[in-house]
């Protein structure tokens, strides 16, 4: 599991991202559970995620952050990475961000995908 904490802040909200390998729904659930076991992440407001499974297709969940899962999924599809999950975590800061939140999801997803590429390069 790759975890990128405190990627950005905007009007009190804080964002982080996590990424890793998953092959099925059970592994997605285990990945999310492991992330939530981290005390800091357990207190987050939203854990929006998407995964592309070679044997199961695309899966996503907004976790209350409407549209965020679709944004992450579109970026995963564009990258063409199978059996990977990206989770964008937000700690709500009390101010609605409107459309800016989508830009923040994109920024966090880009960082997570870059970290996945870097990790794959180290193991190749």
N, C-alpha and C positions, 0 to 999 in steps of 0.2 A: 504494500500500500504506500503510495506517495501522497503526502499531505503537505500542502502549501498554505501555511497560516498567514493571516493578516495581509492578504494580497492588496486590499484597498479599503478605504473608508470614505463614506459620503454621508454628510448630515446625520451623523450618529450611528449609521448602519456600518457593520463590518462584514467583510467577505473573506472566505477561504475556499480552497478547492482540494479535492482528493481524487485520485485516479488509481486504477489497478486492473488486474486481470480477473475476468469472471467467465464462466462457461455455461452457466444456467441460472435459473431463478433462485435456487437455493444458495448459490454462491453470491448472488447480488444481495440477498437478505443477510448473509453472513458478513459481507463487506460493510453494509450499512450498520449492522449491529456492532461491529468492531469499531467503526467510526464513532458511534454514539457512546461507546464505553469510555472514550476519552472525555474526561469531566467537562472540559471547555466546550466540546462539540455537543455534548448532551444538553447543554443549556441554549443551544441555537434555536432560532425561530423557524428556519426553513432548511431542509436538505433536499434541494431539487437535483434530480439525477436523470441520466439516460445511459443506456447500454445497447450495443449491437452484438447480438449473439449469432454465431455461425449456424447453430441449430436451434433457432427460436426467434430470429428476427429482431426487430427493434422493440425496446421497452423504455418507458419513461414515466416519471412521476414529478409533478410540480410541487408537491408538499406545501400547498397553500400559496405558492408564488406563481400565479397564473401565467402560463406560457413559457416558463423557464425551462421545463423539461424538453419542450419542442425545440427551443433554441439550442440546447446542448446536443440533442439528437441530430439536428441538421448539421452541426459542426462535426460530429462523429462520422456521419454518413459522407460528408465531403472529404474527410481525412481517409475514409475507407478502412477504419480500424475495427476488426472483428474481435469479439470476446474481450472488450474493454468497457469499463464504466468510468464516468466522470460525475462527480458530485460537487455541486456548488452550494456552499453553506452560507447562510446569512443570519446575522444577529441583528434584528430590527432595532433601529435607533430612535423610533418614535415619530419620524417624519416620512410621509409617503414620497417616494422618489419618482413616481410616474414612469415614463418611458426610459429614464436614465437607468433603471434597474436592469433593463435588457442589455444595455451597453456594459454594465458591470458583470452580468452573466457571461457575455462574450469574452471579456477580458480575462475572467477567471478560467473559463474553458480553454482559451488559448494557452494560458500558462500551464494548465494541467496536461494538455496535449503535447506541449513542448517538453515537459518533464518526462512524459511517457517516451517520447522519441529519444531523449537523452539517455534514459535508462536502458532502452533497447539497444542504443549504440554502444553502451558500455558492456553489454552482455554478448554482443555479436562478435 
